[in-house]
Amino acid sequence: MAGTLHVEELDDRVVVTLRRPEFRNAINAPMVRELHEVCGMLEAQPRLLLLTGDGGTFAAGADIAELRERGRDQALQGINSRLFDRIARLPLPTVAAVDGYALGGGAELAYACDLRIASPTAVFGNPEPGLGILAAAGACWRLRDLVGASVAKQVLLAGRRLGADDACRLGLVAEVVPAGELLKRAHALLDRMARSGALALRLTKLVADAPGGHPVTDDLAQAILFEADDKRSRMDAFLAGERR
């Protein structure tokens, strides 16, 4: 895909690299459109997703020049929030591999993924109030769910930035690895998930993300999986002493 993204399609995953290095991968309207195209592809043919950034930066925010010109009508369209919500609702798990800055909309994009790993130079932050706006693409509630209300308010209200070690300690990222190994470790994480049943992963994500949670939801999802051939073949292999 030409433009703001580099997209690599593999059998079980899609690797998307944000590619506006001259603007530190700031999220602009063409990137939003292209990410929607990726979402459409993954909704039609569910696969794992790996998101990363080019040039030592994940995404240093939304494009401020574009934000400067947006008004009430554009805010009500939820240009970034609708995209990030679509990413969060993709059928199979998503991983953000964060090197360098993930600020503003870039941080919100990382928060929308199911899992995050980071290099030692990763920095997460939401400086939007300093620009007279708020982090309106999910940070105000996703970050709270990820790190708790107190830390979220430190980031959202007091401008705290979370370096890689703090982000790992707080559970925002799963692990911190050298920049040169970041993609390799991200693929290893995806490999581990890919060894699970695709339908089991999909339903587990659906149940885990369901608001409130309810035993009936668990029961219905399990009922579907109990009737699947994949469950029987995997359990037969386990009982036979085979490893996957």
Solvent accessible surface area in square Angstrom, and as a share of the most:
residue,aa,sasa,rsa
1,M,91,0.40
2,A,92,0.71
3,G,46,0.44
4,T,13,0.07
5,L,0,0.00
6,H,89,0.40
7,V,24,0.14
8,E,78,0.35
9,E,97,0.43
10,L,68,0.34
11,D,140,0.73
12,D,58,0.30
13,R,16,0.06
14,V,0,0.00
15,V,11,0.07
16,V,0,0.00
17,T,26,0.15
18,L,0,0.00
19,R,92,0.33
20,R,25,0.09
21,P,64,0.41
22,E,127,0.57
23,F,112,0.47
24,R,127,0.46
25,N,0,0.00
26,A,13,0.10
27,I,2,0.01
28,N,15,0.08
29,A,33,0.26
30,P,44,0.27
31,M,0,0.00
32,V,10,0.06
33,R,142,0.52
34,E,22,0.10
35,L,3,0.02
36,H,54,0.24
37,E,101,0.45
38,V,4,0.02
39,C,1,0.01
40,G,26,0.25
41,M,48,0.22
42,L,1,0.01
43,E,72,0.32
44,A,89,0.69
45,Q,101,0.45
46,P,46,0.29
47,R,20,0.07
48,L,4,0.02
49,L,4,0.02
50,L,0,0.00
51,L,0,0.00
52,T,7,0.04
53,G,15,0.14
54,D,51,0.26
55,G,64,0.61
56,G,42,0.40
57,T,14,0.08
58,F,0,0.00
59,A,0,0.00
60,A,21,0.16
61,G,6,0.06
62,A,13,0.10
63,D,21,0.11
64,I,89,0.45
65,A,75,0.58
66,E,51,0.23
67,L,49,0.24
68,R,178,0.65
69,E,133,0.60
70,R,65,0.24
71,G,38,0.36
72,R,189,0.69
73,D,85,0.44
74,Q,65,0.29
75,A,76,0.59
76,L,130,0.65
77,Q,105,0.47
78,G,9,0.09
79,I,47,0.24
80,N,18,0.09
81,S,24,0.16
82,R,140,0.51
83,L,0,0.00
84,F,0,0.00
85,D,49,0.26
86,R,63,0.23
87,I,1,0.01
88,A,18,0.14
89,R,161,0.59
90,L,4,0.02
91,P,19,0.12
92,L,13,0.07
93,P,11,0.07
94,T,1,0.00
95,V,0,0.00
96,A,0,0.00
97,A,0,0.00
98,V,0,0.00
99,D,28,0.14
100,G,8,0.08
101,Y,76,0.29
102,A,0,0.00
103,L,13,0.06
104,G,7,0.06
105,G,5,0.05
106,G,0,0.00
107,A,0,0.00
108,E,6,0.03
109,L,0,0.00
110,A,0,0.00
111,Y,5,0.02
112,A,4,0.03
113,C,6,0.03
114,D,47,0.24
115,L,62,0.31
116,R,9,0.03
117,I,0,0.00
118,A,0,0.00
119,S,0,0.00
120,P,84,0.53
121,T,89,0.52
122,A,1,0.01
123,V,33,0.19
124,F,0,0.00
125,G,0,0.00
126,N,4,0.02
127,P,54,0.34
128,E,15,0.07
129,P,70,0.44
130,G,75,0.72
131,L,101,0.50
132,G,69,0.67
133,I,79,0.40
134,L,108,0.54
135,A,4,0.03
136,A,72,0.56
137,A,8,0.06
138,G,4,0.04
139,A,0,0.00
140,C,59,0.35
141,W,123,0.43
142,R,24,0.09
143,L,0,0.00
144,R,113,0.41
145,D,106,0.55
146,L,56,0.28
147,V,20,0.12
148,G,32,0.31
149,A,51,0.40
150,S,77,0.49
151,V,20,0.11
152,A,2,0.02
153,K,118,0.50
154,Q,66,0.29
155,V,0,0.00
156,L,19,0.10
157,L,136,0.68
158,A,82,0.64
159,G,46,0.44
160,R,70,0.26
161,R,120,0.44
162,L,0,0.00
163,G,30,0.29
164,A,4,0.03
165,D,111,0.57
166,D,47,0.24
167,A,0,0.00
168,C,47,0.28
169,R,163,0.59
170,L,43,0.21
171,G,50,0.48
172,L,1,0.01
173,V,4,0.02
174,A,63,0.49
175,E,50,0.22
176,V,45,0.26
177,V,4,0.02
178,P,74,0.46
179,A,57,0.44
180,G,82,0.79
181,E,73,0.33
182,L,6,0.03
183,L,83,0.41
184,K,153,0.65
185,R,89,0.33
186,A,0,0.00
187,H,48,0.21
188,A,46,0.36
189,L,19,0.10
190,L,0,0.00
191,D,56,0.29
192,R,139,0.51
193,M,26,0.12
194,A,37,0.29
195,R,123,0.45
196,S,48,0.31
197,G,5,0.05
198,A,64,0.50
199,L,74,0.37
200,A,37,0.29
201,L,32,0.16
202,R,101,0.37
203,L,20,0.10
204,T,86,0.50
205,K,21,0.09
206,L,121,0.60
207,V,37,0.21
208,A,79,0.61
209,D,89,0.46
210,A,33,0.26
211,P,131,0.83
212,G,88,0.85
213,G,47,0.46
214,H,105,0.47
215,P,95,0.60
216,V,80,0.46
217,T,47,0.27
218,D,73,0.38
219,D,91,0.47
220,L,114,0.57
221,A,13,0.10
222,Q,86,0.38
223,A,55,0.42
224,I,94,0.48
225,L,30,0.15
226,F,100,0.42
227,E,127,0.57
228,A,22,0.17
229,D,116,0.60
230,D,59,0.30
231,K,56,0.24
232,R,106,0.39
233,S,54,0.35
234,R,65,0.24
235,M,102,0.45
236,D,92,0.47
237,A,11,0.08
238,F,157,0.65
239,L,146,0.73
240,A,73,0.57
241,G,62,0.60
242,E,107,0.48
243,R,231,0.84
244,R,147,0.54
